[in-house]
Amino acid sequence: MTNAVLFLNSFISYLLVFAIIVVLVIVACILGVKWKKSSDAKKGISGQPSMPDTVDVKQ
């Protein structure tokens, strides 16, 4: 019985550490996207790709 309790304690401990790491990764991704959008807005870059108005075709 003692071994089962120790195993569950260890399992829950590692599960908690894994959950914390997953939450930190998600928060880092969200912050990275927000900072990138903020940086692009300061530089005047839109999220859409820009196409040229005219194309020079030389034959």
Secondary structure as UniProt FT lines:
FT   HELIX           2..43
//
